[in-house]
Amino acid sequence: MSSEPQPDAPVGGSAAADAPIDSPPLAPVTVSGSADLSTTAVTAGRSCAESPAFSVTALTASGATLASAPDAGCLAAGDEVLVINLQGGPGAIANVGNWELLRVASASGTSVTFAAHKTRSYGASAGSDSGIGTGATDQKVALVRVAQFGQLTIADGASVTTAPWDGLLGGVIAIRATHAEVDGSISVVGRGYRDGRWSQDDPSCTDNVTTEPGESIAGPAAASTSPNGGGPGGVAAASGISFIASAPLNSGASHATTGTMGVDHNGRSVGAPGATYGAADASKLTIGSGASGNLTCSDAHSGNPGLLVVNEQLAGGIVLLLTDELTVGASGTISASAGPSSRDVTAAGGYVFIRGGKLALGAGRVTAIGGSTTGQGVNATSTVAGGDGYVVVQGSSVTGTTAPAAHQL
């Protein structure tokens, strides 16, 4: 008998989604290399990726309209899907993080019908499904196929990941397995919200325009020193002062906890850390906020100053793992932590939610930690940290430790 929690567990879910998935039994799968489940198939005979994601443009109680029709073999009757609001718009974040698991009754063109009615709202205001789409201020709602496995083994040195958040989709791993043995990694490190753009000067390295805050739950923001949701504010404009050895140290991004305050230098003030958001009971699954933009200079840049350029993507994404039995081995990791920064900025951790039966998590092998960065030059003794994300577990038997400490349902 499956030890999966019952459908009335106090988190997103449905009776259809919590039905056993191993009848008839699924063949064992071993991942021995690097597998991006959003683009790659690892089960024999599957013609499409294990966990493709699709932008939703409209929802009713019984179905979804997708922005484009899935390719052949990507979505079919009987598939389990995750419906999730990944990002809102300015002033419209009430439903960000709402999610549930549903079964597909039919899929034809851009129309998907659910086997049971959905139970949550995904639109621009509480209780509404309006305002969903792919426009700049729309609610970014995704329909993600949940990858289905019997015995899943991720070998030592192997990795399972997904595409990074791109403003519409990405950053989410959704897996259901009867048994999961993780000796490699399940990782959404650096798959979360994007960093704000940096200011690039010519080789004089003396001038900058205001940089962008980190991207967060309400979307990306224009250049500003004001925070953007969980995204910290950018660096203020300045002229005539070299930043080669005196670049400011930006504030950390926030998620479950608040990032730390940055360090001003030479008249270049830095914005404050962002605000916390999300839920520690897995009622919402949320992406970690990106870092704000810092300063750089280049021989290739002839302007003086005024160019905002893309740098890194550091924040953690979302891992949803549903399994009757999980063992995270001594070399295994499940991580939604922020990635390491090259310098001066740091992002927030994402979200790991593991639900199932017997869960052996190992010692500190499951993480959603915020990033950390140490300044350079005059700031070489200063360190700034991004806020941690969330780790939530729900099982009949849970052993091990996580970072941050897991909230147990």
C-alpha positions in Angstrom: 0.0 0.0 0.0 1.2 3.5 -0.8 2.3 5.6 2.1 1.5 8.8 0.2 -0.5 11.3 2.3 -4.2 11.3 1.8 -5.8 13.8 -0.6 -7.0 16.0 2.3 -3.4 16.9 3.3 -3.2 20.7 4.0 -1.3 21.5 0.9 -2.0 21.6 -2.9 -3.2 18.3 -4.2 -6.2 16.3 -5.4 -7.6 12.8 -5.1 -6.6 12.1 -8.7 -3.1 13.3 -8.2 -2.5 11.2 -5.1 -3.6 8.0 -6.6 -0.8 5.4 -6.9 1.2 5.8 -10.1 2.9 2.4 -10.1 0.0 0.3 -11.3 0.9 -1.2 -13.7 4.5 -1.1 -12.4 6.9 1.4 -14.0 10.3 0.1 -15.1 13.3 1.2 -13.0 15.2 4.2 -14.2 18.8 5.0 -13.5 20.2 8.5 -14.3 23.9 8.2 -14.8 24.7 11.6 -16.5 23.2 15.0 -16.6 19.5 15.1 -17.3 17.4 18.3 -17.8 13.9 16.9 -17.3 12.3 19.9 -19.2 14.1 18.9 -22.4 15.2 15.2 -22.0 13.6 11.8 -21.8 15.1 9.3 -19.5 12.5 6.5 -19.6 12.5 4.0 -22.4 10.1 4.7 -25.2 9.2 8.3 -24.2 9.3 10.6 -27.2 9.2 13.9 -25.3 10.9 15.3 -22.3 9.9 13.8 -18.9 8.6 17.1 -17.5 7.9 19.7 -20.2 6.3 23.0 -19.0 3.7 25.0 -20.8 2.5 28.6 -20.4 -1.2 28.9 -19.4 -3.2 31.7 -20.9 -6.6 30.9 -19.4 -8.1 28.6 -16.7 -11.5 27.3 -15.9 -12.5 24.9 -13.2 -12.3 22.0 -15.6 -9.4 22.9 -17.9 -6.6 25.1 -19.2 -5.7 26.9 -22.4 -2.1 26.8 -23.3 -0.1 29.5 -25.1 1.0 26.9 -27.7 0.1 23.3 -28.5 2.4 20.6 -27.0 4.4 18.6 -29.4 3.3 15.0 -30.1 3.9 12.7 -27.1 4.4 15.6 -24.6 1.0 15.7 -22.9 -1.6 12.9 -22.9 -4.7 11.7 -21.1 -3.7 10.2 -17.7 -0.7 12.4 -17.2 -0.3 14.1 -13.9 0.4 17.8 -14.1 1.4 20.6 -11.7 -0.5 23.9 -12.1 1.3 26.7 -10.5 1.4 30.5 -10.5 5.1 31.3 -10.8 5.0 35.1 -10.9 2.5 37.9 -10.6 2.5 41.5 -11.7 2.9 44.9 -10.0 0.4 45.0 -7.1 -1.0 41.6 -8.1 0.7 38.9 -6.1 -2.1 37.4 -4.0 -2.0 34.1 -5.9 1.7 33.7 -6.6 2.9 30.3 -5.4 -0.6 28.7 -5.5 -0.4 25.2 -6.9 -2.1 21.9 -7.2 -1.7 18.5 -8.8 -4.3 17.4 -11.4 -4.8 14.6 -13.9 -5.3 15.2 -17.6 -8.5 13.8 -19.0 -7.8 15.0 -22.6 -5.4 17.2 -24.4 -6.1 18.5 -27.9 -4.2 21.5 -29.5 -4.0 24.2 -26.9 -6.9 22.8 -24.8 -6.4 20.6 -21.7 -9.3 19.1 -19.8 -8.8 18.0 -16.2 -10.1 14.7 -14.8 -11.3 16.6 -11.7 -12.0 20.3 -11.1 -9.2 22.4 -9.9 -9.6 23.9 -6.4 -7.4 27.0 -6.2 -7.2 30.4 -7.9 -4.3 31.7 -10.1 -5.3 35.1 -11.4 -4.4 38.7 -10.5 -6.6 38.8 -7.4 -7.7 36.4 -4.7 -10.4 34.0 -5.8 -9.9 35.0 -9.5 -8.5 33.3 -12.6 -8.4 36.5 -14.6 -5.3 38.2 -15.9 -3.4 35.0 -16.7 -1.2 35.2 -19.8 2.3 35.9 -21.2 2.2 39.7 -21.3 4.5 41.8 -19.1 2.0 42.4 -16.4 0.1 39.1 -16.6 0.2 36.3 -14.1 2.7 33.7 -15.2 1.0 30.4 -14.7 2.6 27.1 -15.8 1.3 23.6 -16.4 4.2 21.2 -15.8 4.0 17.5 -16.5 5.1 15.6 -13.4 7.8 13.1 -14.3 6.7 9.6 -13.3 9.0 6.9 -12.2 8.9 3.6 -10.3 12.4 3.0 -8.8 14.4 6.2 -9.6 18.2 6.0 -9.0 20.3 9.1 -9.5 23.9 7.7 -9.6 26.9 9.3 -7.8 28.1 12.2 -10.0 24.8 12.3 -12.0 22.4 15.3 -11.9 18.8 16.0 -12.5 17.9 19.6 -13.2 15.5 21.7 -15.3 15.6 24.8 -17.5 16.1 28.1 -15.6 13.3 30.6 -15.1 13.1 32.8 -18.3 10.3 35.2 -17.4 7.5 32.7 -18.4 8.6 29.2 -17.5 11.4 27.3 -15.9 12.9 26.8 -12.5 10.6 23.9 -11.4 11.4 20.2 -11.0 8.3 18.0 -10.4 8.9 14.3 -9.8 6.8 11.4 -8.6 8.6 8.1 -7.9 7.7 5.0 -6.0 11.2 4.8 -4.6 14.0 7.4 -5.1 17.7 6.8 -4.4 19.7 10.0 -4.7 23.4 9.5 -4.8 23.9 12.3 -7.3 21.9 15.6 -7.3 18.5 17.0 -7.9 19.2 20.7 -8.4 17.5 23.9 -9.2 20.5 26.0 -8.0 20.6 29.1 -10.1 17.3 28.3 -11.8 15.2 30.9 -9.9 14.3 34.6 -10.6 16.9 36.5 -12.6 19.4 39.0 -11.3 19.0 42.7 -12.1 21.2 44.1 -14.8 24.5 45.6 -14.1 25.9 49.0 -15.2 28.8 48.7 -17.6 31.3 51.6 -18.1 34.1 52.0 -20.5 37.7 51.2 -19.4 37.9 54.2 -17.1 35.6 52.4 -14.6 34.5 55.7 -13.1 30.9 56.2 -14.1 27.7 54.3 -13.7 23.9 54.5 -14.2 21.5 53.2 -11.6 21.3 49.4 -11.7 18.3 47.1 -11.5 16.8 45.5 -8.4 16.6 41.7 -8.4 13.6 40.0 -10.1 10.9 38.7 -7.7 7.3 37.7 -7.3 5.9 40.8 -9.0 8.2 40.6 -12.0 11.4 42.4 -13.0 11.7 46.1 -12.1 13.2 49.2 -13.8 16.5 50.5 -12.5 16.1 51.8 -9.0 17.6 51.6 -5.5 14.2 50.6 -4.1 13.7 46.9 -3.4 11.4 44.9 -5.7 9.5 42.4 -3.6 12.2 40.0 -2.4 14.7 41.6 -4.8 17.1 44.0 -3.2 17.5 47.5 -4.6 20.2 48.4 -7.1 23.2 50.7 -6.9 22.8 54.5 -7.3 24.3 56.4 -10.2 27.6 58.2 -9.7 30.3 59.8 -11.9 34.0 60.5 -11.7 34.9 58.0 -9.0 36.8 54.8 -9.9 35.1 51.5 -8.8 37.9 49.2 -9.7 38.9 48.7 -6.1 35.9 50.3 -4.5 32.8 48.6 -5.9 29.8 48.6 -3.6 28.6 45.4 -2.0 25.0 44.9 -2.8 22.3 43.9 -0.3 21.2 40.3 -0.3 17.9 39.1 -1.8 15.1 37.8 0.4 12.7 34.9 0.4 11.8 33.0 3.7 14.3 35.2 5.5 15.7 38.7 4.8 19.0 39.3 3.1 21.5 41.4 4.9 22.2 45.1 4.2 25.0 45.9 1.7 27.9 48.3 2.0 28.0 51.8 0.4 31.2 53.1 -0.9 32.5 56.3 -2.6 29.1 57.9 -2.9 27.4 54.9 -4.6 24.6 54.0 -2.3 23.0 50.6 -2.4 19.4 49.7 -2.1 18.0 47.8 0.9 17.3 44.1 1.0 14.0 42.9 -0.3 10.9 41.7 1.7 10.2 38.2 2.8 7.4 36.2 1.1 6.1 32.6 0.7 4.6 30.1 3.1 6.3 27.5 5.4 3.5 25.0 5.1 3.9 24.3 1.3 0.5 26.0 0.6 2.5 28.1 -1.8 5.6 27.1 -3.7 7.7 30.1 -4.5 10.9 30.9 -6.4 13.9 32.6 -4.8 14.5 36.3 -5.6 17.4 37.4 -7.8 20.3 39.6 -6.9 20.5 43.3 -7.8 22.9 44.7 -10.4 26.4 45.9 -9.5 29.1 47.6 -11.6 31.5 46.5 -14.3 33.6 48.0 -17.1 34.9 46.7 -20.4 37.3 47.6 -23.2 34.4 46.8 -25.6 32.1 49.5 -24.2 32.5 52.9 -25.8 29.6 54.6 -24.0 30.3 56.6 -20.9 28.3 55.4 -19.0 24.8 54.0 -19.6 24.7 50.4 -20.6 22.8 47.9 -18.5 24.1 44.3 -19.1 23.0 40.9 -18.1 25.2 39.2 -15.6 24.5 35.9 -13.7 21.4 34.0 -12.6 21.8 32.9 -9.0 18.6 32.3 -7.2 17.1 28.9 -6.3 14.1 27.4 -8.0 11.5 24.9 -6.9 11.8 21.1 -6.2 8.6 19.1 -5.7 9.3 15.5 -5.0 6.6 13.0 -4.3 7.8 9.5 -3.3 6.8 6.5 -1.1 10.4 6.1 -0.1 13.4 8.4 -0.4 17.1 7.8 0.5 19.6 10.7 0.0 23.0 9.0 0.0 26.2 10.3 1.5 27.2 11.9 -1.9 23.6 12.9 -2.8 22.0 16.3 -2.6 18.6 17.9 -3.3 19.1 21.6 -3.6 17.2 24.8 -4.3 20.0 26.9 -2.9 21.3 30.1 -4.5 24.3 29.7 -6.7 27.7 31.3 -5.8 28.3 34.8 -7.2 31.4 35.9 -9.0 31.4 39.0 -6.8 29.5 41.6 -4.8 25.9 40.4 -5.2 23.9 37.5 -3.8 20.5 35.9 -4.3 18.0 34.0 -2.3 17.3 30.3 -1.8 14.3 28.7 -3.4 11.8 26.0 -2.2 12.1 22.2 -1.6 8.9 20.3 -0.8 9.2 16.5 -0.3 6.0 14.6 0.4 5.7 10.8 0.8 6.3 8.0 3.2 9.7 6.9 4.6 12.1 9.8 4.0 15.8 9.5 4.8 17.2 12.9 4.1 20.8 12.4 5.2 22.8 15.0 7.1 22.4 18.5 5.6 22.0 17.0 2.1 18.7 18.8 1.4 19.1 22.6 1.1 17.5 25.9 0.1 20.2 28.3 1.4 20.7 31.9 0.4 23.9 32.9 -1.2 26.9 34.6 0.4 29.5 37.0 -1.1 32.5 38.8 0.2 33.5 42.2 -1.1 36.7 43.1 -2.8 39.2 45.9 -2.4 38.1 48.2 0.4 35.2 45.9 1.1 37.3 42.7 1.4 36.4 42.2 5.1 32.6 42.6 4.5 30.2 39.8 3.7 26.6 39.9 2.6 24.1 37.0 2.7 21.0 36.3 0.7 17.9 35.1 2.5 17.2 31.4 2.8 14.4 29.7 1.1 12.1 26.9 2.4 12.5 23.2 3.0 9.2 21.5 3.9 8.8 17.7 4.4 5.7 15.6 4.9 6.2 11.8 5.5 5.2 8.9 7.7 8.8 8.6 8.8 11.4 11.4 8.4 15.1 11.2 9.4 18.0 13.5 8.8 18.6 17.2 8.8 18.3 20.0 6.2 19.5 23.5 5.7 17.6 25.6 6.6 15.8 23.3 9.1 12.8 21.7 7.5 9.3 22.6 8.5 7.5 19.2 9.0 3.8 18.8 8.2 
